[in-house]
């Protein structure tokens, strides 16, 4: 993804760091975060992915896109969140393309961290269709 005359789109995955640990930092995505998809990987592994943007503004760290993962605390049922990837710069690309790029990188990194490939059930769709999600998981776990 390149926009004419600007820097190349970069992806930073947080897999394997404290940032990507559910609820550790107590962060929440902004209310404007868009649903990407909800997936079920078996057992207790149910994930909801969300995408938010940070456009250059006063106080913004860096303009870009953040992919979030949402789960639930097994004891309380309360939602837990973590950031799992960041793509930059924000350049007005289609949200679905950015979500695909970030999710693909995250899944490839999770595989390297020991996530076992399993069939994925797409519970709900958002920016990505069920077919998109199935394709991304199949590509990452090839």
N, C-alpha and C positions, 0 to 999 in steps of 0.2 A: 504494500500500500504506500504509494508515494503521491503526494500532491505536487502539482507543478511548482517548481522553484523552492520547495521547502524541504526540511530534513526528512529523512527516512523514518517510517513508523517503527518504533521499537517496543518490545514487550519485555516487561520485568515480571517474572513469576515469583510469588512469595512461598511456594510450596517448600516445606522443610524448615521454614522459619517460624518464629513466634507469631508473626503477623498473620499467618495462615492457620493459627490454632483457634478453633471455635471458642469465642467468648473471652479469650485471654486478655485482650486489650480493652474489652468493653465497648468496642466501636459499633456503630450502626450506619447503614447506608442512608443517604439523604432520602427524604420522602419522594423525590423525583426519580429515584432509581427505577428502571424498567425491568419487568420480569423477562428473563431469557428462556428458562424452562425449569421444570421440576422433574427430577429423575429418581428412580428407585433402582439401586444396585444389588438388592438382596440383603437379608439380615436386617440390621438396624441402619443401613446406609441409604437414607433418603435425603436428597439434596435439592435445594432451591437456589438457582443462580440468578443474580440481579446485576444490571449494568448501570453505572452512573457516570456522569461526565463532570469534569472540572475544567471549565473554560477559564482562560486567563482573566483574572479579576483581582481586585485588591485583596491581598492576603492569601491567594491561592498558591500552593507550593509549586505546582507545575501543571500546565493544562494537559488534559488527557482523559482517559477512560479507566474506570476501576471496575473489575469483575469481583463481585461479592458472592459468598456462599452463606446460605442460611440453613440452620438446622434447629433442633429443639433440645433443651435440657431434658434428659430422661427422667429426672426426679421431679422437676417442677412443671415441665411442659412449656416453659418460657422460651421464646425465640432467642437463638444465639447467632451471631454474625462474625464473619472474618473477611478480610480482604485477601483475595487469592492471586490477583494479577493486576498490573497497571500497564496500559499502553499509551504511548505519547508520540508526538504531540496531538492535541485535539485539532483535527483539521476538517471537520464537517463530514467525514466519511459516514456511510450508512451504518447505523447502529448494529444491524444484523451481521455485517461483515466484520466489524470490530469484535462483537461477541464471539463469533466463530473463531477468529484468530486467537483471542485470549483463552477461550475454553480449550482449544486444541493444545496450546502450549502448557496449560495447567495439567491436562490429562497426561501428556507425555512426561511431564515432570513427576506426577504422582506414580506413574508406572516405574520410573527410575527409583522412586522412594519405596517401592514394594507393594503398591496397590495391585491386587490381582485382577486381571481382566475378567469381567463377568457380563452376562447379558444385561442390557439396560432397558428398563421400562420407562417410557416417557409418560409421566402423569399429566402434566399440563404444559402447554406451549406458550410462548411469548414472542420475543424477537426471532427465535428460531423455531422451525417446524419440527415435528417428531422425526421426519426423515432427515432433516439437517442434524439433529442430535445423534441419531443412530449412526449416520455417516461419520461424524466427528469422533464418536467413541470407537467405531470400527477402525478408523485411520490411526488413532492414538494407540490402540491395542493390537495393531497388526504384527 
